[in-house]
């Protein structure tokens, strides 16, 4: 009778079985590995997407910066071109034949605009004269009576702003010694008053702002016969005087 025997086989101590939780990681070209379950893979697509988003964001910021810079430069240039009274600001003083003293004005001049403030001078009332060469209109602004008188710009007697500047610089340097002739003009006030809503369209925003708190009228030039009873009322009207450059002092008589 044969009795089977159990033979003990010793395990191979040189072989170490893999643990269930062991992970094999392969990294190529610096990619960041990612573990998915029991496996790991490199996140190339995710990193490329992040880089792409960063580039697009930077490009958008650059484009926005370029747009804002361009728009800002344009509006600065536009406001510089359209703004007035920024080229010269000072005084102008000239002798007047009919007076014992000089007529001294405060003057502000730009390429297309002159603003001349004349104080009360002899029998003439204080006023601010605005000459807009772009719209070819003059304004006599009386702050005492709160009224603005609109009339066409007389380009024959009122020189361009550059000509006025040349005279001012010539007077300041002693190059010019002026003795201008005084020319009187008579005007009649046209009624009714101008609607305030029409003034920006007819005379521009600057004049509209200057006369916003005043009643505005247009003037019609006419000759008055002081020997008649009716026209003698001109003596009780308004009188203004201004030196706008050139060869003349202009005096305005306005019948109300």
C-alpha positions in Angstrom: 0.0 0.0 0.0 1.3 3.3 -1.0 0.7 6.3 1.2 0.8 9.6 -0.6 2.8 12.3 1.0 2.5 16.1 0.6 5.7 17.8 -0.5 6.2 21.3 0.8 7.4 23.6 -1.9 9.2 26.7 -0.6 8.2 30.0 -2.3 10.7 31.7 -4.5 12.0 34.5 -2.3 13.6 36.3 -5.3 10.3 37.1 -6.9 8.2 39.9 -5.4 4.7 40.1 -6.6 3.3 43.5 -7.6 1.1 45.1 -5.1 -2.4 45.9 -6.3 -2.0 49.6 -5.6 1.3 50.0 -7.5 1.3 52.6 -10.3 3.6 52.9 -13.2 4.3 56.5 -14.2 5.8 57.6 -17.5 6.9 61.2 -17.9 8.0 62.6 -21.2 9.3 66.1 -22.0 8.4 67.5 -18.7 4.6 66.8 -18.9 2.8 66.6 -15.6 1.4 63.2 -15.0 -2.2 62.6 -14.0 -3.5 59.6 -12.2 -6.7 58.0 -13.5 -7.8 55.0 -11.5 -4.8 52.9 -11.3 -3.1 54.5 -14.4 -1.4 57.8 -15.0 -1.3 59.8 -18.2 0.3 63.1 -19.2 -1.9 66.2 -19.4 -0.7 67.6 -22.7 -4.1 68.8 -24.1 -5.0 70.5 -20.8 -1.7 72.4 -20.7 -1.9 73.4 -24.3 -5.4 74.8 -23.8 -4.2 76.8 -20.8 -1.4 78.3 -22.8 -3.7 79.1 -25.6 -6.2 80.8 -23.3 -3.4 82.9 -21.8 -2.2 84.0 -25.2 -5.7 85.0 -26.3 -6.3 86.9 -23.1 -3.0 88.8 -23.5 -3.8 89.6 -27.1 -7.3 90.9 -26.1 -5.7 93.2 -23.5 -3.2 94.5 -26.0 -5.9 95.2 -28.5 -8.1 96.9 -26.0 -5.1 99.0 -24.9 -4.4 100.0 -28.5 -8.1 100.9 -29.1 -8.3 103.1 -25.9 -5.0 104.8 -26.7 -6.1 105.5 -30.2 -9.5 106.8 -29.1 -8.0 108.9 -26.4 -5.5 110.5 -28.8 -8.2 111.2 -31.3 -10.5 113.0 -28.7 -7.6 114.9 -27.3 -6.6 116.0 -30.8 -10.3 116.8 -31.6 -10.8 118.9 -28.5 -7.6 120.7 -29.1 -8.6 121.5 -32.6 -12.2 122.6 -31.7 -11.5 124.4 -28.4 -11.3 128.1 -28.4 -9.5 130.8 -26.5 -6.4 128.8 -25.9 -3.9 130.4 -28.2 -3.5 133.8 -26.7 -4.7 135.5 -23.6 -3.6 139.0 -22.5 -4.3 142.7 -22.9 -4.3 145.2 -25.8 -4.0 148.9 -25.2 -4.3 151.6 -27.9 -4.9 155.4 -27.9 -8.2 156.7 -29.0 -8.4 160.0 -30.8 -11.6 161.2 -29.2 -10.4 160.4 -25.7 -7.6 161.5 -23.4 -6.8 157.9 -22.3 -6.0 154.5 -23.9 -8.6 151.8 -24.6 -7.4 148.7 -22.7 -9.0 145.4 -23.6 -8.7 141.9 -22.3 -8.2 139.6 -25.3 -8.5 135.9 -25.9 -7.8 134.6 -29.4 -7.8 131.3 -31.1 -7.6 130.3 -34.8 -11.3 130.9 -35.4 -12.5 132.9 -32.4 -11.8 136.2 -30.7 -13.2 137.2 -27.3 -12.6 140.9 -26.4 -13.7 142.3 -23.0 -14.0 146.1 -23.1 -14.6 148.0 -19.9 -16.8 151.1 -19.7 -15.0 153.7 -21.7 -16.2 157.3 -21.7 -19.8 157.2 -22.8 -19.6 153.6 -24.0 -20.9 150.7 -21.9 -19.0 147.7 -20.8 -19.3 144.7 -23.1 -17.8 141.5 -24.3 -17.3 141.1 -28.1 -17.2 137.6 -29.6 -16.1 137.2 -33.2 -16.6 133.7 -34.6 -14.9 133.5 -38.0 -16.0 130.0 -38.6 -19.7 131.0 -38.5 -19.0 134.6 -39.6 -21.0 136.1 -36.7 -20.2 138.8 -34.1 -21.9 139.0 -30.7 -22.1 142.0 -28.3 -22.7 140.6 -24.9 -23.9 143.1 -22.2 -23.7 141.5 -18.8 -25.2 144.5 -17.1 -28.5 144.4 -19.1 -28.3 140.6 -19.6 -28.6 140.8 -23.3 -26.7 139.6 -26.4 -26.8 141.3 -29.8 -26.1 139.1 -32.8 -24.9 140.6 -36.1 -22.9 139.5 -39.2 -19.1 139.5 -38.9 -17.7 142.6 -40.7 -14.6 141.0 -42.3 -13.7 144.3 -44.0 -13.1 146.1 -40.6 -12.3 143.1 -38.4 -9.1 141.2 -39.4 -8.5 137.5 -39.0 -7.2 136.3 -35.6 -3.6 136.0 -36.9 -3.7 139.6 -38.0 -4.9 140.7 -34.6 -2.1 138.7 -32.9 0.5 140.3 -35.2 -0.7 143.8 -34.1 -0.7 142.8 -30.4 2.8 141.5 -30.6 3.9 144.6 -32.6 2.4 146.9 -30.0 4.1 145.0 -27.2 7.5 145.1 -28.9 7.2 148.8 -29.8 7.2 148.0 -33.5 3.7 149.5 -34.1 2.5 152.9 -33.0 -1.2 152.9 -33.8 -3.6 155.9 -34.1 -6.7 154.1 -35.3 -9.7 155.9 -36.7 -13.0 155.6 -34.9 -15.9 154.4 -37.2 -19.5 154.6 -35.9 -22.2 152.2 -37.0 -25.9 152.5 -36.2 -28.1 149.5 -35.6 -31.8 148.7 -34.8 -32.8 145.8 -32.5 -34.9 143.2 -34.3 -37.9 142.0 -32.3 -38.9 139.5 -31.0 -36.0 137.9 -29.1 -34.4 134.8 -30.5 -35.6 131.4 -29.1 -32.8 129.9 -27.0 -33.3 126.5 -28.7 -32.2 128.1 -32.0 -29.0 129.7 -30.9 -26.8 126.6 -30.9 -27.8 125.8 -34.5 -27.4 129.4 -35.7 -24.3 130.5 -33.8 -22.7 127.5 -32.3 -22.3 126.0 -28.8 -19.8 128.5 -27.5 -22.0 131.5 -28.2 -25.1 129.6 -26.9 -23.3 128.9 -23.6 -22.0 132.5 -23.3 -25.6 133.9 -23.9 -27.5 131.2 -22.0 -28.6 133.6 -19.2 -29.2 136.5 -21.5 -31.9 137.6 -23.9 -30.7 137.5 -27.5 -31.6 139.7 -30.4 -30.4 140.2 -33.9 -29.3 143.7 -35.1 -30.1 145.3 -38.5 -27.8 148.1 -39.6 -29.4 151.4 -40.6 -28.8 155.1 -40.6 -30.4 157.4 -38.2 -31.3 161.1 -38.8 -30.7 162.7 -35.5 -32.5 165.9 -36.6 -35.9 164.1 -36.5 -37.9 163.6 -33.4 -38.2 159.9 -33.9 -34.6 159.1 -34.5 -33.3 161.3 -31.7 -34.3 158.3 -29.5 -31.0 156.8 -30.6 -29.4 159.0 -28.0 -31.1 156.9 -25.3 -29.9 153.6 -26.8 -26.8 151.7 -26.1 -23.2 152.5 -27.1 -20.3 150.1 -27.3 -16.7 150.5 -28.5 -14.1 147.9 -29.4 -10.7 147.7 -31.1 -10.7 144.4 -33.0 -7.3 144.9 -34.6 -6.6 146.5 -37.9 -6.9 150.2 -38.6 -10.2 151.1 -36.8 -11.9 151.5 -33.5 -15.5 150.4 -34.0 -18.3 152.1 -32.2 -21.8 150.6 -32.1 -24.9 152.7 -31.5 -27.9 150.5 -30.9 -31.5 151.8 -30.9 -33.6 149.7 -28.5 
